[in-house]
């Protein structure tokens, strides 16, 4: 099944649709989202991306992330992917967004306007093994220390988001 992403301008106005892999080959700005789930202890749920992902395989990142489908509300897409990737359902709230561009070792380019959503849950994740290799709950101090000591173990967008959200 062909997956399409929503092309946007820097103000997040939709300007078209493109096949996902083509958008990543050309580095075209498109809409994305990142979900951050926290438990009652203030720990964030991190996932290690599956080893078969087309980029950033095996790296640690936020709870889940993806792209809304054409004609799909970004919040609805975030809820859908949270269930598909981590088996969790909870109320999400939009925090902010940021634009980033990163070129990966395989030549693919992420150029995204990334919407950030927060949620709270104490549910035990039920990760989709096609998407998630592993998961961990960590507090912000632990995450900051891990990023500082081992930055290459984390995705580009996660490090940018953490800097924007928590001044890392």
Contact map, one row per residue, 1 for C-alpha under 8 A:
111000000000000000000000000000000000000000000000000000000000000000000000000000000000000000000000000000000000000000000000000000000000000000000000000000000000000000000000
111100000000000000110000000000000000000000000000000000000000000000000000000000000000000000000000000000000000000000000000000000000000000000000000000000000000000000000000
111110000000000000110000000000000000000000000000000000000000000000001000000000000000000000000000000000000000000000000000000000000000000000000000000000000000000000000000
011111000000000011110000000000000000000000000000000000000000000000001100000000000000000000000000000000000000000000000000000000000000000000000000000000000000000000000000
001111100000000011110010000001100000000000000000000000000000000000111100000000000000000000000000000000000000000000000000000000000000000000000000000000000000000000000000
000111110000011111000000000001100000000000000000000000000000000000111100000000000000000000000000000000000000000000000000000000000000000000000000000000000000000000000000
000011111000011111000000000111100000000000000000000000000000000000000000000000000000000000000000000000000000000000000000000000000000000000000000000000000000000000000000
000001111111111100000000000011100000000000000000000000000000000000000000000000000000000000000000000000000000000010000000000000000000000000000000000000000000000000000000
000000111111111000000000000011000000000000000000000000000000000000000000000000000000000000000000000000000000000000000000000000000000000000000000000000000000000000000000
000000011111100000000000000000000000000000000000000000000000000000000000000000000000000000000000001000000000000010000000000000000000000000000000000000000000000000000000
000000011111100000000000000000000000000000000000000000000000000000000000000000000000000000000000000000000000000000000000000000000000000000000000000000000000000000000000
000000011111110000000000000000100000000000000000000000000000000000000000000000000000000000000000000000000000000010000000000000000000000000000000000000000000000000000000
000000011111111000000000000000000000000000000000000000000000000000000000000000000000000000000000000000000000000000000000000000000000000000000000000000000000000000000000
000001111001111100000000000000000000000000000000000000000000000000000000000000000000000000000000000000000000000000000000000000000000000000000000000000000000000000000000
000001111000111110000000000000000000000000000000000000000000000000000000000000000000000000000000000000000000000000000000000000000000000000000000000000000000000000000000
000001110000011111000000000000000000000000000000000000000000000000000000000000000000000000000000000000000000000000000000000000000000000000000000000000000000000000000000
000111100000001111100000000000000000000000000000000000000000000000000100000000000000000000000000000000000000000000000000000000000000000000000000000000000000000000000000
000111100000000111110110000000000000000000000000000000000000000000000000000000000000000000000000000000000000000000000000000000000000000000000000000000000000000000000000
011110000000000011111110000000000000000000000000000000000000000000000000000000000000000000000000000000000000000000000000000000000000000000000000000000000000000000000000
011110000000000001111111000000000000000000000000000000000000000000000000000000000000000000000000000000000000000000000000000000000000000000000000000000000000000000000000
000000000000000000111111100000000000000000000000000000000000000000000000000000000000000000000000000000000000000000000000000000000000000000000000000000000000000000000000
000000000000000001111111110000000000000000000000000000000000000000000000000000000000000000000000000000000000000000000000000000000000000000000000000000000000000000000000
000010000000000001111111111111000000000000000000000000000000000000000000000000000000000000000000000000000000000000000000000000000000000000000000000000000000000000000000
000000000000000000011111111100000000000000000000000000000000000000000000000000000000000000000000000000000001111000000000000000000000000000000000000000000000000000000000
000000000000000000001111111000000000000000000000000000000000000000000000000000000000000000000000000000000011100000000000000000000000000000000000000000000000000000000000
000000000000000000000111111100000000000000000000000000000000000000000000000000000000000000000000000000000001100000000000000000000000000000000000000000000000000000000000
000000000000000000000011111110000000000000000000000000000000000000000000000000000000000000000000000010000001111000000000000000000000000000000000000000000000000000000000
000000100000000000000011011111000000000000000000000000000000000000000000000000000000000000000000000000000000011100000000000000000000000000000000000000000000000000000000
000000111000000000000010001111100000000000000000000000000000000000000000000000000000000000000000000000000000001110000000000000000000000000000000000000000000000000000000
000011111000000000000010000111110000000000000000000000000000000000000000000000000000000000000000000000000000001110000000000000000000000000000000000000000000000000000000
000011110001000000000000000011111000000000000000000000000000000000110000000000000000000000000000000000000000000111100000000000000000000000000000000000000000000000000000
000000000000000000000000000001111100000000000000000000000000000011110000010000000000000000000000000000000000000111100000000000000000000000000000000000000000000000000000
000000000000000000000000000000111110000000000000000000000000000011110000010001000000000000000000000000000000000011111000000000000000000000000000000000000000000000000000
000000000000000000000000000000011111000000000000000000000000011111000000000001000000000000000000000000000000000001111000000000000000000000000000000000000000000000000000
000000000000000000000000000000001111100000000000000000000000011110000000000001000100000000000000000000000000000000011110000000000000000000000000000000000000000000000000
000000000000000000000000000000000111110000011000000000000000011100000000000000000000000000000000000000000000000000011110000000000000000000000000000000000000000000000000
000000000000000000000000000000000011111000011000000000000000001000000000000000000000000000000000000000000000000000000111100000000000000000000000000000000000000000000000
000000000000000000000000000000000001111111111000000000000000000000000000000000000000000000000000000000000000000000000111110000000000000000000000000000000000000000000000
000000000000000000000000000000000000111111111000000000000000000000000000000000000000000000000000000000000000000000000001110000000000000000000000000000000000000000000000
000000000000000000000000000000000000011111100000000000000000000000000000000000000000000000000000000000000000000000000001110000000000000000000000000000000000000000000000
000000000000000000000000000000000000011111100000000000000000000000000000000000000000000000000000000000000000000000000000000000000000000000000000000000000000000000000000
000000000000000000000000000000000000011111110000000000000000000000000000000000000000000000000000000000000000000000000000000000000000000000100000000000000000000000000000
000000000000000000000000000000000000011111111000000000000000000000000000000000000000000000000000000000000000000000000000000000000000000011110000000000000000000000000000
000000000000000000000000000000000001111001111100000000000000011000000000000000000000000000000000000000000000000000000000000000000000000011110000000000000000000000000000
000000000000000000000000000000000001111000111110000000000000011000000000000000000000000000000000000000000000000000000000000000000000001111000000000000000000000000000000
000000000000000000000000000000000000000000011111000000000001111000000000000000000000000000000000000000000000000000000000000000000000001111000000000000000000000000000000
000000000000000000000000000000000000000000001111100000000001111100000000000000000000000000000000000000000000000000000000000000000001111100000000000000000000000000000000
000000000000000000000000000000000000000000000111110000000111100000000000000000000000000000000000000000000000000000000000000000000001111000000000000000000000000000000000
000000000000000000000000000000000000000000000011111010011111100000000000000000000000000000000000000000000000000000000000000000000011110000000000000000000000000000000000
000000000000000000000000000000000000000000000001111110001100000000000000000000000000000000000000000000000000000000000000000000001111110000000000000000000000000000000000
000000000000000000000000000000000000000000000000111110001100000000000000000000000000000000000000000000000000000000000000000000000000100000000000000000000000000000000000
000000000000000000000000000000000000000000000000011111001000000000000000000000000000000000000000000000000000000000000000000000000100000000000000000000000000000000000000
000000000000000000000000000000000000000000000000111111111100000000000000000000000000000000000000000000000000000000000000000000000010000000000000000000000000000000000000
000000000000000000000000000000000000000000000000000111111000000000000000000000000000000000000000000000000000000000000000000000000000000000000000000000000000000000000000
000000000000000000000000000000000000000000000000000011111000000000000000000000000000000000000000000000010101000000000000000000000000000000000000000000000000000000000000
000000000000000000000000000000000000000000000000100011111110000000000000000000000000000000000000000000010000000000000000000000000000000000000000000000000010000000000000
000000000000000000000000000000000000000000000000111111111110000000000000000000000000000000000000000000000000000000000000000000000000000000000000000000000000000000000000
000000000000000000000000000000000000000000000001111010011111000000000000000000000000000000000000000000000000000000000000000000000000100000000000000000001000000000000000
000000000000000000000000000000000000000000000001100000011111100000000000000000000000000000000000000000000000000000000000000000000000000000000000000000011110000000000000
000000000000000000000000000000000000000000000111100000000111110000000000000000000000000000000000000000000000000000000000000000000000000000000000000000001110000000000000
000000000000000000000000000000000000000000000111100000000011111100000000000000000000000000000000000000000000000000000000000000000000000000000000000000000110010000000000
000000000000000000000000000000000111000000011110000000000001111110000000000000000000000000000000000000000000000000000000000000000000000000000000000000000000010000000000
000000000000000000000000000000000111100000011110000000000000111110000000000000000100010000000000000000000000000000000000000000000000000000000000000000000000000000000000
000000000000000000000000000000000111000000000010000000000000111111000000000000001100110000000000000000000000000000000000000000000000000000000000000000000000000000000000
000000000000000000000000000000011110000000000000000000000000011111100000000001001000000000000000000000000000000000000000000000000000000000000000000000000000000000000000
000000000000000000000000000000011100000000000000000000000000000111110000000001001000000000000000000000000000000000000000000000000000000000000000000000000000000000000000
000011000000000000000000000000111000000000000000000000000000000011111000010010000000000000000000000000000000000000000000000000000000000000000000000000000000000000000000
000011000000000000000000000000111000000000000000000000000000000001111101110011000000000000000000000000000000000000000000000000000000000000000000000000000000000000000000
001111000000000000000000000000000000000000000000000000000000000000111111000010000000000000000000000000000000000000000000000000000000000000000000000000000000000000000000
000111000000000010000000000000000000000000000000000000000000000000011111000000000000000000000000000000000000000000000000000000000000000000000000000000000000000000000000
000000000000000000000000000000000000000000000000000000000000000000001111100000000000000000000000000000000000000000000000000000000000000000000000000000000000000000000000
000000000000000000000000000000000000000000000000000000000000000000011111110110000000000000000000000000000000000000000000000000000000000000000000000000000000000000000000
000000000000000000000000000000000000000000000000000000000000000000010011111110000000000000000000000000000000000000000000000000000000000000000000000000000000000000000000
000000000000000000000000000000011000000000000000000000000000000000110001111111000000000000000000000000000000000000100000000000000000000000000000000000000000000000000000
000000000000000000000000000000000000000000000000000000000000000000000000111111100000000000010100000000000000000000000000000000000000000000000000000000000000000000000000
000000000000000000000000000000000000000000000000000000000000000000000001111111110000000000000000000000000000000000000000000000000000000000000000000000000000000000000000
000000000000000000000000000000000000000000000000000000000000000000111001111111111000000000000000000000000000000000000000000000000000000000000000000000000000000000000000
000000000000000000000000000000001110000000000000000000000000000011010000011111111100000000000000000000000000000000001000000000000000000000000000000000000000000000000000
000000000000000000000000000000000000000000000000000000000000000000000000001111111110000011010000000000000000000000000000000000000000000000000000000000000000000000000000
000000000000000000000000000000000000000000000000000000000000000000000000000111111111000000000000000000000000000000000000000000000000000000000000000000000000000000000000
000000000000000000000000000000000000000000000000000000000000000111000000000011111111110000000000000000000000000000000000000000000000000000000000000000000000000000000000
000000000000000000000000000000000010000000000000000000000000001100000000000001111111111110000000000000000000000000000000000000000000000000000000000000000000000000000000
000000000000000000000000000000000000000000000000000000000000000000000000000000111111111110000000000000000000000000000000000000000000000000000000000000000000000000000000
000000000000000000000000000000000000000000000000000000000000000000000000000000011111111000000000000000000000000000000000000000010000000000000000000000000000000000000000
000000000000000000000000000000000000000000000000000000000000000100000000000000001111111000000000000000000000000000000000000000110011000000000000000000000000000000000000
000000000000000000000000000000000000000000000000000000000000001100000000000000001111111100000000000000000000000000000000000011110001000000000000000000000000000000000000
000000000000000000000000000000000000000000000000000000000000000000000000000000000111111110000000000000000000000000000000000011110000000000000000000000000000000000000000
000000000000000000000000000000000000000000000000000000000000000000000000000000000110011111000000000000000000000000000000101111000000000000000000000000000000000000000000
000000000000000000000000000000000000000000000000000000000000000000000000000000100110001111100000000000000000000000000000000000000000000000000000000000000000000000000000
000000000000000000000000000000000000000000000000000000000000000000000000000000100000000111110000000000000000000000000011100000000000000000000000000000000000000000000000
000000000000000000000000000000000000000000000000000000000000000000000000000000000000000011111000000000000000000000000011000000000000000000000000000000000000000000000000
000000000000000000000000000000000000000000000000000000000000000000000000001000100000000001111100000000000000000000001111000000000000000000000000000000000000000000000000
000000000000000000000000000000000000000000000000000000000000000000000000000000000000000000111110000000000000000000001110000000000000000000000000000000000000000000000000
000000000000000000000000000000000000000000000000000000000000000000000000001000000000000000011111000000000000000000111100000000000000000000000000000000000000000000000000
000000000000000000000000000000000000000000000000000000000000000000000000000000000000000000001111100000000000000000111100000000000000000000000000000000000000000000000000
000000000000000000000000000000000000000000000000000000000000000000000000000000000000000000000111110000000000000000111000000000000000000000000000000000000000000000000000
000000000000000000000000000000000000000000000000000000000000000000000000000000000000000000000011111000000000000011110000000000000000000000000000000000000000000000000000
000000000000000000000000000000000000000000000000000000000000000000000000000000000000000000000001111100000000000011100000000000000000000000000000000000000000000010000000
000000000100000000000000000000000000000000000000000000000000000000000000000000000000000000000000111110000000001111000000000000000000000000000000000000000000000000000000
000000000000000000000000000000000000000000000000000000000000000000000000000000000000000000000000011111000000011111000000000000000000000000000000000000000000100000000000
000000000000000000000000001000000000000000000000000000000000000000000000000000000000000000000000001111100000111100000000000000000000000000000000000000000000000000000000
000000000000000000000000000000000000000000000000000000000000000000000000000000000000000000000000000111110000111000000000000000000000000000000000000000000001000000000000
000000000000000000000000000000000000000000000000000000000000000000000000000000000000000000000000000011111011110000000000000000000000000000000000000000000000000000000000
000000000000000000000000000000000000000000000000000000110000000000000000000000000000000000000000000001111111110000000000000000000000000000000000000000000000000000000000
000000000000000000000000000000000000000000000000000000000000000000000000000000000000000000000000000000111111000000000000000000000000000000000000000000000000000000000000
000000000000000000000000000000000000000000000000000000100000000000000000000000000000000000000000000000011111000000000000000000000000000000000000000000000000000000000000
000000000000000000000000100000000000000000000000000000000000000000000000000000000000000000000000000000111111100000000000000000000000000000000000000000000000000000000000
000000000000000000000001111000000000000000000000000000100000000000000000000000000000000000000000000000111111110000000000000000000000000000000000000000000000000000000000
000000000000000000000001111000000000000000000000000000000000000000000000000000000000000000000000000011110011111000000000000000000000000000000000000000000000000000000000
000000000000000000000001001100000000000000000000000000000000000000000000000000000000000000000000000111110001111100000000000000000000000000000000000000000000000000000000
000000000000000000000001001111000000000000000000000000000000000000000000000000000000000000000000001111000000111110000000000000000000000000000000000000000000000000000000
000000000000000000000000000111110000000000000000000000000000000000000000000000000000000000000000001110000000011111000000000000000000000000000000000000000000000000000000
000000010101000000000000000011111000000000000000000000000000000000000000000000000000000000000000111100000000001111100000000000000000000000000000000000000000000000000000
000000000000000000000000000000111100000000000000000000000000000000000000000000000000000000000000111100000000000111110000000000000000000000000000000000000000000000000000
000000000000000000000000000000111100000000000000000000000000000000000000010000000000000000000111110000000000000011111000000000000000000000000000000000000000000000000000
000000000000000000000000000000001111000000000000000000000000000000000000000000000000000000000111100000000000000001111100000000000000000000000000000000000000000000000000
000000000000000000000000000000001111000000000000000000000000000000000000000001000000000000011111000000000000000000111110000000000000000000000000000000000000000000000000
000000000000000000000000000000000011110000000000000000000000000000000000000000000000000000011110000000000000000000011111000000000000000000000000000000000000000000000000
000000000000000000000000000000000011110000000000000000000000000000000000000000000000000001111000000000000000000000001111100000000000000000000000000000000000000000000000
000000000000000000000000000000000000111100000000000000000000000000000000000000000000000001110000000000000000000000000111110000000000000000000000000000000000000000000000
000000000000000000000000000000000000111100000000000000000000000000000000000000000000000101000000000000000000000000000011111000000000000000000000000000000000000000000000
000000000000000000000000000000000000011100000000000000000000000000000000000000000000000000000000000000000000000000000001111100000000000000000000000000000000000000000000
000000000000000000000000000000000000000000000000000000000000000000000000000000000000000100000000000000000000000000000000111110000000000000000000000000000000000000000000
000000000000000000000000000000000000000000000000000000000000000000000000000000000000000100000000000000000000000000000000011111000000000000000000000000000000000000000000
000000000000000000000000000000000000000000000000000000000000000000000000000000000000011100000000000000000000000000000000001111100000000000000000000000000000000000000000
000000000000000000000000000000000000000000000000000000000000000000000000000000000000011100000000000000000000000000000000000111110000000000000000000000000000000000000000
000000000000000000000000000000000000000000000000000000000000000000000000000000000000111000000000000000000000000000000000000011111011011000000000000000000000000000000000
000000000000000000000000000000000000000000000000000000000000000000000000000000000001111000000000000000000000000000000000000001111111000000000000000000000000000000000000
000000000000000000000000000000000000000000000000010000000000000000000000000000000000000000000000000000000000000000000000000000111111100000000000000000000000000000000000
000000000000000000000000000000000000000000000000010100000000000000000000000000000000000000000000000000000000000000000000000000011111100000000000000000000000000000000000
000000000000000000000000000000000000000000000000110010000000000000000000000000000000100000000000000000000000000000000000000000111111100000000000000000000000000000000000
000000000000000000000000000000000000000000000011110000000000000000000000000000000000110000000000000000000000000000000000000000111111111000000000000000000000000000000000
000000000000000000000000000000000000000000000011111000000100000000000000000000000000000000000000000000000000000000000000000000001111111000000000000000000000000000000000
000000000000000000000000000000000000000000000011110000000000000000000000000000000000000000000000000000000000000000000000000000100001111100000000000000000000000000000000
000000000000000000000000000000000000000000001111000000000000000000000000000000000000000000000000000000000000000000000000000000100001111110000000000000000000000000000000
000000000000000000000000000000000000000000001110000000000000000000000000000000000000000000000000000000000000000000000000000000000000011111000000000000000000000000000000
000000000000000000000000000000000000000000111100000000000000000000000000000000000000000000000000000000000000000000000000000000000000001111100000000000000000000000000000
000000000000000000000000000000000000000000111100000000000000000000000000000000000000000000000000000000000000000000000000000000000000000111110110000000000000000000000000
000000000000000000000000000000000000000001110000000000000000000000000000000000000000000000000000000000000000000000000000000000000000000011111110000000000000000000000000
000000000000000000000000000000000000000000110000000000000000000000000000000000000000000000000000000000000000000000000000000000000000000001111111000000000000000000000000
000000000000000000000000000000000000000000000000000000000000000000000000000000000000000000000000000000000000000000000000000000000000000000111111100000000000000000000000
000000000000000000000000000000000000000000000000000000000000000000000000000000000000000000000000000000000000000000000000000000000000000001111111110000000000000000000000
000000000000000000000000000000000000000000000000000000000000000000000000000000000000000000000000000000000000000000000000000000000000000001111111111000000000000000000000
000000000000000000000000000000000000000000000000000000000000000000000000000000000000000000000000000000000000000000000000000000000000000000011111111100000000000000000001
000000000000000000000000000000000000000000000000000000000000000000000000000000000000000000000000000000000000000000000000000000000000000000001111111110000000000000000000
000000000000000000000000000000000000000000000000000000000000000000000000000000000000000000000000000000000000000000000000000000000000000000000111111111100000000000000000
000000000000000000000000000000000000000000000000000000000000000000000000000000000000000000000000000000000000000000000000000000000000000000000011111111101100001000000000
000000000000000000000000000000000000000000000000000000000000000000000000000000000000000000000000000000000000000000000000000000000000000000000001111111100000000000000000
000000000000000000000000000000000000000000000000000000000000000000000000000000000000000000000000000000000000000000000000000000000000000000000000111111100000000000000000
000000000000000000000000000000000000000000000000000000000000000000000000000000000000000000000000000000000000000000000000000000000000000000000000011111111100000000000000
000000000000000000000000000000000000000000000000000000000000000000000000000000000000000000000000000000000000000000000000000000000000000000000000011111111100000000000000
000000000000000000000000000000000000000000000000000000000010000000000000000000000000000000000000000000000000000000000000000000000000000000000000000001111110000000000000
000000000000000000000000000000000000000000000000000000000111000000000000000000000000000000000000000000000000000000000000000000000000000000000000001001111110000000000000
000000000000000000000000000000000000000000000000000000000011100000000000000000000000000000000000000000000000000000000000000000000000000000000000001001111111011000000000
000000000000000000000000000000000000000000000000000000010011100000000000000000000000000000000000000000000000000000000000000000000000000000000000000000011111111000000000
000000000000000000000000000000000000000000000000000000000000000000000000000000000000000000000000000001000000000000000000000000000000000000000000000000000111111100000000
000000000000000000000000000000000000000000000000000000000000000000000000000000000000000000000000000100000000000000000000000000000000000000000000000000000011111110000000
000000000000000000000000000000000000000000000000000000000000110000000000000000000000000000000000000000000000000000000000000000000000000000000000000000000111111111000000
000000000000000000000000000000000000000000000000000000000000000000000000000000000000000000000000000000000000000000000000000000000000000000000000001000000111111111100000
000000000000000000000000000000000000000000000000000000000000000000000000000000000000000000000000000000000000000000000000000000000000000000000000000000000001111111110000
000000000000000000000000000000000000000000000000000000000000000000000000000000000000000000000000010000000000000000000000000000000000000000000000000000000000111111111000
000000000000000000000000000000000000000000000000000000000000000000000000000000000000000000000000000000000000000000000000000000000000000000000000000000000000011111111111
000000000000000000000000000000000000000000000000000000000000000000000000000000000000000000000000000000000000000000000000000000000000000000000000000000000000001111111111
000000000000000000000000000000000000000000000000000000000000000000000000000000000000000000000000000000000000000000000000000000000000000000000000000000000000000111111111
000000000000000000000000000000000000000000000000000000000000000000000000000000000000000000000000000000000000000000000000000000000000000000000000000000000000000011111110
000000000000000000000000000000000000000000000000000000000000000000000000000000000000000000000000000000000000000000000000000000000000000000000000000000000000000001111111
000000000000000000000000000000000000000000000000000000000000000000000000000000000000000000000000000000000000000000000000000000000000000000000000000000000000000001111111
000000000000000000000000000000000000000000000000000000000000000000000000000000000000000000000000000000000000000000000000000000000000000000000001000000000000000001110111
